[in-house]
Amino acid sequence: MSIGAPAPVPASPLPRGGSPAFAAVAAHQVRGPLSSVRLRLELLLDRLAPGAEADTLRQVRGALREVDRLSQVLEQVLAWGAAGQDGDVLETVDALGVAAARVDAWRVVAGERGVGLCLDGASVTARQVRGCLGQCLDVFLDNSLHVTPRGGRVTVLVRGTPGTVRVEVHDQGPGMSREEIDRACEPFWRGRAGRGHQGTGLGLPIASSLLTASGGRMELGRAHPGGLRAVAVLPRAV
């Protein structure tokens, strides 16, 4: 294997009654009370505005942001627990269309960070468990935009082979060492580039589990001339 070739990443263990499934059950139990807390904070904010002290408004808005962040964590844990369960039904999707939608959704974030974001490729149909490719791209793009320096670029490529569809995200960050790639799908583990990022360490394990449940895989390798190449590989629809 050449040094730049993406390597298959060991799949995150699929939840068949182990810790991911247990975590998902716990997350589901927390979701209701957390929604209630959010509603109460929103009502409080409505009653305070516009005459409340600036510091009070700032504290309530800060609490709402933290609730939103916790909600995102819960959704990730639920997705982790659901991936690969018996009964998953595969659907067909236009990979280029999904990629275009996710690139468009991330353009504002890319612009705020001074990073170029571009898409290239051809229309090709893939098979996946529902939402797999979109969620994988959200994980890849979130990570890539975090590590790519201002003035850099993130590129999304979509291409087909006789049996697979490959959707690649290339960034211009520091990349990952072989050890980091080998550990990338360990739940809650984070590499050196992600330690300053407000993430959960679940994004790549979830993406890997969804791809495995779809009959595909995740690959990580070095981008040219530098950075990381994250690849979602899915079966090509006939």
C-alpha positions, -999 to +999 in steps of 0.1 A: +000+000+000+014+034-009+018+060+018-010+081+005-035+053+000-064+053+025-064+023+048-096+005+059-103+014+095-112-013+119-150-010+123-164+002+155-180-028+173-217-030+163-241-028+192-257-062+197-265-059+233-231-045+244-222-011+257-234+010+226-269-004+229-269+002+267-256+038+262-284+044+236-310+032+261-296+056+287-295+084+262-331+078+252-341+081+289-322+114+292-337+129+260-371+137+275-359+155+307-333+175+286-361+186+262-381+198+293-351+218+305-347+234+271-384+244+270-382+259+305-351+279+296-368+292+264-398+303+284-376+320+309-357+338+281-390+350+266-401+364+300-367+381+307-363+398+273-359+426+265-357+443+299-335+419+318-299+426+328-274+418+301-255+393+323-287+374+331-296+371+295-261+360+287-262+333+313-296+319+301-285+319+265-253+302+276-273+275+293-294+270+262-262+265+241-250+239+266-284+221+264-281+221+226-247+206+228-259+179+251-287+172+228-263+167+199-243+143+221-274+123+229-284+121+192-249+108+184-251+081+212-286+071+199-272+067+163-243+047+176-266+023+194-289+020+164-263+013+138-262-023+127-293-035+144-312-064+129-338-052+105-319-024+089-334-017+055-311-005+027-322+024+005-307+038-027-294+073-028-277+096-053-243+100-036-235+133-055-269+147-045-263+139-008-228+153-009-241+185-026-267+190+002-242+185+030-216+208+014-242+235+010-252+230+047-216+235+058-207+265+036-216+290+063-193+274+088-165+271+062-169+308+053-168+318+090-135+299+094-120+313+061-118+278+046-127+270+010-152+242+004-157+226-030-174+195-045-165+175-075-176+142-090-202+124-109-238+113-101-237+077-089-262+056-069-253+039-037-270+016-012-270+025+025-289+023+057-311+054+061-291+086+065-257+069+065-239+090+039-252+123+051-242+116+087-208+104+076-202+136+056-213+157+086-187+140+107-160+142+080-167+179+072-170+189+109-136+174+116-120+187+084-132+223+088-119+223+124-083+213+115-079+231+081-062+265+087-077+298+075-070+301+038-070+264+033-094+242+014-116+211+020-126+191-011-153+165-014-150+140-042-177+115-054-168+087-077-179+052-086-161+020-093-176-012-107-188-023-073-186+006-049-193+043-045-165+063-029-172+097-013-139+113-002-132+144+020-097+158+017-086+185+042-053+204+047-049+198+084-021+180+101-034+145+091-033+115+114-005+091+123-009+054+117-015+049+154-042+075+153-059+059+123-058+025+140-075+040+171-099+063+152-130+041+158-124+036+195-155+053+211-146+085+230-109+084+219-096+116+203-065+123+183-041+152+189-058+174+163-092+170+179-083+177+215-092+214+212-125+207+195-158+204+214-165+169+201-175+137+218-151+112+202-181+094+188-183+108+153-160+084+135-171+053+154-207+061+145-198+068+108-179+035+107-208+015+123-233+030+098-210+022+068-205-014+081-242-018+085-246-006+049-222-032+036-194-007+032-165+006+052-146+037+062-110+044+051-086+070+064-053+080+048-030+109+038-043+135+014-021+151-012+000+172-006-009+169+031-039+165+055-063+137+059-084+118+033-116+104+049-135+080+026-170+066+029-172+035+008-207+022+000-220-006-022-230+006-057-266+001-066-272-019-097 
